[in-house]
């Protein structure tokens, strides 16, 4: 059953925005309930499509990206972290949409306490995670998303995906080597 706010049938753009907001607001509770707060080999990917705007949020243990879960302790570990961050910042390689959508990356933000990045730099905890967010603007709403996370990070084995569009909400697990997500 839809919440009262959605049953009042707002205009289509407002509905997409409302759905995306509700999905993104509910995702932390979903992740905790599903037990995916911190599992090696597994990352969470949240995708919200609001008209021509696409927001993607990635949450992953650092181990999936670096092979360790702490601040780098050697020059070699520092190079590993820098290479992983360069791959994460390359939104156009990590996330590709169907050509007809003509999407372009407009923002990338990365937070990690262990790597002293973003607002999470001041946080402390037992497990080192990384959160990245991506924004895209498209000429048309995309029909599919193809990710390059498995290719970029060999330790990553599964993506638990939640997606919200104006037409639907979906959740699925993409296991290596699956890379395509219908929107």
C-alpha positions in Angstrom: 0.0 0.0 0.0 1.3 3.4 -0.9 1.9 6.1 1.8 -0.8 8.8 1.9 1.7 11.3 0.3 1.9 9.1 -2.8 -1.8 8.3 -3.1 -2.7 12.0 -3.6 -1.3 11.6 -7.1 1.2 14.5 -7.4 2.4 15.5 -10.9 4.6 13.0 -12.5 7.9 14.9 -11.9 6.9 15.5 -8.3 6.1 11.8 -8.0 9.5 10.8 -9.2 11.1 13.2 -6.9 9.0 11.9 -4.0 9.8 8.3 -4.8 13.5 9.0 -5.1 13.5 10.9 -1.8 11.5 8.1 0.0 13.8 5.4 -1.4 17.0 7.3 -0.4 15.6 8.1 3.0 14.6 4.4 3.6 17.8 2.9 2.4 19.8 3.0 5.6 17.0 1.2 7.4 16.8 -1.3 4.6 20.5 -2.0 4.7 20.5 -2.4 8.5 17.5 -4.7 8.4 19.0 -6.7 5.5 22.3 -7.1 7.4 24.4 -5.4 4.8 26.0 -2.7 6.9 29.5 -4.2 6.5 30.1 -7.4 4.6 33.4 -8.0 2.7 32.9 -8.6 -1.0 29.5 -6.9 -0.9 28.7 -3.2 -1.6 25.4 -1.4 -1.7 24.3 0.7 -4.7 21.3 3.0 -4.6 20.0 4.5 -7.8 17.3 7.2 -8.1 16.1 8.5 -11.4 14.1 11.8 -11.2 13.3 12.7 -14.8 16.6 13.6 -16.4 18.5 13.5 -13.1 20.2 10.4 -11.8 21.7 10.0 -8.3 23.8 7.0 -7.4 25.1 6.2 -3.9 27.7 3.6 -3.3 28.5 2.2 0.2 31.3 -0.4 0.5 33.8 -1.7 3.0 37.3 -0.3 2.2 38.5 -3.9 1.9 36.5 -4.3 -1.3 38.5 -1.5 -2.8 41.9 -1.6 -1.2 42.4 -5.0 0.3 42.7 -3.4 3.8 40.4 -1.4 6.1 42.4 1.3 7.6 44.5 4.3 6.7 47.4 3.4 4.4 50.6 2.5 6.4 53.1 2.3 3.6 53.9 4.0 0.4 52.6 1.0 -1.5 49.3 1.1 0.4 49.1 4.9 -0.2 49.5 4.2 -4.0 46.8 1.5 -3.8 44.4 4.0 -2.1 45.2 6.8 -4.6 44.6 4.4 -7.6 41.2 3.3 -6.1 40.2 6.9 -5.5 41.1 7.8 -9.1 38.9 4.9 -10.3 36.0 6.0 -8.0 36.2 9.6 -9.3 35.9 8.5 -12.9 32.1 8.4 -12.9 31.9 8.0 -16.7 33.8 4.8 -16.6 32.1 3.4 -13.5 28.6 4.1 -14.6 27.4 4.1 -18.3 23.8 4.6 -19.4 22.1 3.7 -22.7 23.4 5.9 -25.4 19.9 7.4 -26.1 19.9 8.9 -22.6 23.0 11.0 -23.4 24.0 11.3 -19.7 26.9 13.2 -18.3 28.5 13.3 -14.9 27.9 16.5 -12.9 29.2 15.7 -9.4 31.2 13.1 -7.5 31.7 13.1 -3.7 33.6 10.6 -1.7 33.7 10.1 2.1 35.8 7.9 4.2 37.0 8.3 7.8 40.0 6.0 7.3 41.1 7.9 4.2 40.3 11.3 5.8 37.9 12.3 3.0 34.7 14.4 3.2 32.5 14.8 6.2 33.3 11.3 7.4 36.9 12.3 8.0 36.1 13.1 11.6 34.2 9.9 12.3 35.7 6.8 14.0 34.5 3.3 13.9 35.5 -0.4 14.0 35.0 -1.0 10.3 36.3 1.3 7.6 33.8 2.0 4.9 33.7 4.4 1.9 30.6 6.2 0.7 30.6 7.7 -2.8 27.8 9.7 -4.5 27.4 10.5 -8.1 25.1 12.8 -10.0 24.3 12.7 -13.7 22.2 14.9 -15.9 20.7 13.2 -19.0 19.0 14.4 -22.1 16.4 11.7 -21.6 15.6 9.4 -18.7 17.9 6.4 -19.0 16.4 2.9 -19.6 19.4 1.1 -18.2 22.7 1.5 -16.3 25.8 -0.6 -16.7 28.4 -0.4 -14.0 32.1 -1.0 -14.1 32.6 -1.7 -10.4 33.4 -5.4 -10.8 36.1 -4.6 -13.4 37.6 -1.7 -11.3 37.6 -3.6 -8.0 38.3 -7.4 -8.2 37.6 -8.0 -4.5 34.0 -6.9 -5.0 31.7 -9.9 -5.6 28.1 -8.7 -5.2 26.2 -5.4 -5.4 23.0 -5.1 -3.5 21.0 -2.6 -5.6 18.0 -0.5 -4.8 16.6 1.5 -7.6 13.7 4.0 -7.8 12.3 5.6 -11.0 9.0 7.3 -11.7 7.7 4.0 -12.9 8.9 1.6 -10.2 11.1 0.6 -7.3 13.2 -2.5 -7.4 15.8 -4.3 -5.5 18.2 -7.0 -6.7 21.6 -8.5 -6.1 24.1 -8.3 -9.0 26.7 -11.0 -8.6 30.0 -10.9 -10.5 30.1 -10.7 -13.6 26.6 -9.1 -14.0 26.9 -5.4 -14.8 23.6 -4.4 -16.3 20.7 -2.8 -14.3 17.4 -2.1 -16.1 15.9 1.2 -15.0 
